[in-house]
Amino acid sequence: MPNALLIDLGNVLVQFDHGRTLRTIASAAGVADPESLRAAVFGRNEREFDMGRLDAPSFFRAVERDAGLPPLPDEIWGPAWRDIFEPIPEALALLAELRPDVRTCLVSNTNQLHWEGVRAVCNVASRVDALALSFEVGLVKPDPALFRYALNLVGAAPGQALFVDDRPDYVEAAQALGIDGLAVTSPAVLEEGLRLRGLLRDFHSPQSGVRTY
């Protein structure tokens, strides 16, 4: 039975809208089709930002160069990039329903600004025991080193942990290391997976079986 939970952030505990970023930047730059910016905004430059190799202004300038955009004020870029998150209350509530002996680590490909945006809507850091954030560690999923780093933080061997993510390829990468994996598409799938593995204390809600927060 697992005694450690490694859990993703985006589309698991919080949801986000990248379209909001694209629409804001496109409008400010006079670009008719926001989707035409997606590759430049969410490609290799974001990976460098997520790994902590670029600070926010350097990331913005790199995207502008690659997308052929005019320089935009950081006051436009910052909120457009940061303010895209909303909590998923049902999923967050499950963290409080784990067995008391289960150690938890948030394992996320994220950057400093996105992390600020998450913290503005939900203090998820207070709900887990440890953080393995790519921009702080310098590693991104599916690098095995990031999974090993997270395991070390919670003091667990691969066979003692469950990894939860919305991306099946990341789940498969964890499974290749001997970590149990669960790909989730909803809080209900998350709850079922945790319960089947004995990670949850017994609790019930008259409506959905999930407590809200």
C-alpha positions as CSV (number, residue, x, y, z in Angstrom):
1,M,0.0,0.0,0.0
2,P,1.5,3.4,-1.0
3,N,2.5,5.8,1.8
4,A,3.6,8.7,-0.5
5,L,1.7,10.7,-3.0
6,L,3.4,12.7,-5.8
7,I,0.8,14.9,-7.4
8,D,0.7,17.3,-10.3
9,L,-0.7,20.8,-10.2
10,G,-2.3,21.9,-13.4
11,N,-5.5,20.2,-14.4
12,V,-5.3,18.1,-11.3
13,L,-5.5,20.6,-8.4
14,V,-6.0,23.8,-10.3
15,Q,-7.3,24.6,-13.8
16,F,-5.9,27.1,-16.2
17,D,-6.7,28.9,-19.4
18,H,-3.8,29.4,-21.7
19,G,-6.2,30.9,-24.2
20,R,-6.5,33.9,-21.9
21,T,-2.8,34.6,-22.2
22,L,-2.9,34.3,-26.0
23,R,-5.9,36.5,-26.4
24,T,-4.4,39.3,-24.2
25,I,-1.1,39.3,-25.9
26,A,-2.6,39.1,-29.4
27,S,-4.9,42.0,-28.6
28,A,-2.0,44.2,-27.2
29,A,0.2,43.4,-30.2
30,G,-2.5,43.8,-32.9
31,V,-2.4,40.1,-33.9
32,A,-5.7,38.9,-35.4
33,D,-5.3,35.2,-34.6
34,P,-4.3,34.5,-31.0
35,E,-3.7,30.8,-31.8
36,S,-0.9,31.8,-34.2
37,L,1.2,32.8,-31.2
38,R,0.8,29.4,-29.4
39,A,4.0,27.8,-30.6
40,A,6.2,30.8,-29.7
41,V,4.5,31.3,-26.3
42,F,4.3,27.7,-25.2
43,G,7.3,26.2,-26.9
44,R,11.0,26.1,-26.1
45,N,10.9,29.5,-24.3
46,E,8.4,28.3,-21.8
47,R,10.5,25.2,-21.1
48,E,13.5,27.4,-20.4
49,F,11.3,29.6,-18.1
50,D,10.0,26.5,-16.4
51,M,13.5,25.3,-15.7
52,G,14.5,28.6,-14.2
53,R,16.9,29.4,-16.9
54,L,15.1,32.6,-17.9
55,D,13.6,35.3,-15.6
56,A,10.2,36.7,-16.5
57,P,11.4,39.7,-18.6
58,S,13.9,37.6,-20.5
59,F,11.1,35.1,-21.3
60,F,8.8,37.9,-22.5
61,R,11.5,39.3,-24.8
62,A,12.4,35.8,-26.2
63,V,8.7,35.2,-27.0
64,E,8.4,38.6,-28.7
65,R,11.5,37.8,-30.9
66,D,10.3,34.3,-31.9
67,A,6.8,35.5,-32.6
68,G,7.8,38.7,-34.4
69,L,5.9,40.8,-31.9
70,P,6.6,44.4,-31.0
71,P,8.0,45.0,-27.5
72,L,5.1,44.9,-25.0
73,P,5.2,46.4,-21.5
74,D,5.8,43.8,-18.7
75,E,2.7,45.3,-17.1
76,I,0.7,43.6,-19.9
77,W,2.7,40.4,-20.0
78,G,2.7,39.8,-16.3
79,P,-1.0,39.5,-15.6
80,A,-1.6,37.9,-19.0
81,W,0.8,35.1,-18.1
82,R,0.0,34.9,-14.3
83,D,-3.7,35.4,-13.8
84,I,-5.1,32.3,-15.5
85,F,-5.7,29.9,-12.7
86,E,-8.7,28.7,-10.7
87,P,-8.7,26.1,-7.9
88,I,-10.5,22.7,-8.3
89,P,-12.1,22.5,-4.9
90,E,-13.1,18.9,-5.0
91,A,-9.6,17.8,-5.8
92,L,-7.9,20.0,-3.2
93,A,-10.3,18.7,-0.6
94,L,-9.0,15.2,-1.1
95,L,-5.6,16.2,0.1
96,A,-7.1,16.7,3.6
97,E,-8.7,13.2,3.4
98,L,-5.5,11.3,3.0
99,R,-4.3,8.9,5.6
100,P,-2.3,10.8,8.3
101,D,0.8,8.7,7.5
102,V,0.8,9.6,3.7
103,R,3.5,12.0,2.8
104,T,2.7,14.4,-0.2
105,C,4.8,16.2,-2.7
106,L,3.6,18.6,-5.4
107,V,5.5,17.8,-8.6
108,S,4.9,20.4,-11.3
109,N,6.4,21.8,-14.4
110,T,5.9,25.5,-13.6
111,N,7.6,28.8,-13.5
112,Q,7.9,31.7,-11.0
113,L,5.0,33.7,-12.5
114,H,2.6,30.8,-12.8
115,W,3.4,29.7,-9.3
116,E,2.5,33.3,-8.1
117,G,-0.7,33.0,-10.0
118,V,-1.5,29.7,-8.3
119,R,-0.7,31.0,-4.9
120,A,-3.0,34.0,-5.5
121,V,-6.1,31.7,-5.8
122,C,-5.1,28.8,-3.6
123,N,-2.5,28.2,-0.9
124,V,-1.7,24.7,-2.2
125,A,1.7,24.7,-0.6
126,S,0.1,24.5,2.8
127,R,-1.7,21.3,1.8
128,V,1.3,19.2,0.9
129,D,4.5,18.2,2.7
130,A,7.0,19.1,0.0
131,L,7.4,21.0,-3.3
132,A,9.3,19.8,-6.4
133,L,8.7,22.7,-8.7
134,S,10.6,22.7,-12.0
135,F,11.8,26.3,-11.9
136,E,13.3,25.8,-8.4
137,V,14.8,22.4,-9.1
138,G,16.0,23.0,-12.7
139,L,14.3,19.8,-13.9
140,V,11.1,19.1,-15.8
141,K,8.9,16.1,-16.2
142,P,9.4,13.5,-17.5
143,D,13.0,13.6,-16.5
144,P,13.6,10.7,-14.1
145,A,15.7,12.9,-11.9
146,L,12.7,15.1,-11.0
147,F,10.8,12.0,-9.8
148,R,13.8,10.8,-7.8
149,Y,14.1,14.3,-6.3
150,A,10.5,14.2,-5.2
151,L,10.8,10.7,-3.8
152,N,13.8,11.8,-1.7
153,L,11.8,14.8,-0.4
154,V,9.1,12.4,1.1
155,G,11.5,9.7,2.0
156,A,9.9,7.0,-0.2
157,A,11.1,4.3,-2.5
158,P,9.5,4.1,-5.9
159,G,7.3,1.1,-4.9
160,Q,6.0,3.1,-2.0
161,A,4.6,6.0,-4.0
162,L,1.8,6.9,-6.3
163,F,2.2,9.6,-9.0
164,V,-0.8,11.5,-10.2
165,D,-0.9,13.6,-13.4
166,D,-3.3,14.6,-16.1
167,R,-0.8,13.7,-18.8
168,P,-0.5,9.9,-19.5
169,D,3.0,10.3,-20.9
170,Y,4.2,11.7,-17.6
171,V,2.4,8.9,-15.7
172,E,4.1,6.3,-18.0
173,A,7.5,7.9,-17.2
174,A,6.9,7.5,-13.5
175,Q,5.8,3.9,-14.0
176,A,9.0,3.1,-15.8
177,L,10.8,4.0,-12.6
178,G,8.6,1.6,-10.6
179,I,6.3,4.3,-9.3
180,D,2.6,3.5,-9.4
181,G,0.8,5.9,-11.7
182,L,-2.6,7.4,-12.1
183,A,-3.8,9.5,-15.0
184,V,-6.7,11.7,-14.0
185,T,-9.4,13.5,-16.0
186,S,-11.6,14.7,-13.1
187,P,-11.7,14.9,-9.3
188,A,-13.9,11.8,-9.3
189,V,-11.2,9.8,-11.1
190,L,-8.7,11.1,-8.6
191,E,-10.9,10.2,-5.6
192,E,-11.5,6.7,-7.0
193,G,-7.8,6.1,-7.7
194,L,-6.8,7.2,-4.2
195,R,-9.5,5.2,-2.5
196,L,-8.7,2.0,-4.5
197,R,-5.1,2.3,-3.3
198,G,-6.1,2.8,0.3
199,L,-4.7,6.3,0.5
200,L,-7.9,7.9,1.8
201,R,-9.5,7.8,5.2
202,D,-13.1,6.7,5.1
203,F,-15.4,9.7,4.4
204,H,-18.7,10.3,2.6
205,S,-20.6,13.3,1.3
206,P,-24.4,13.0,0.8
207,Q,-24.0,14.7,-2.7
208,S,-20.8,13.5,-4.3
209,G,-18.7,11.6,-1.9
210,V,-16.2,14.5,-1.8
211,R,-16.0,17.2,0.8
212,T,-15.7,20.7,-0.4
213,Y,-13.4,23.3,1.1
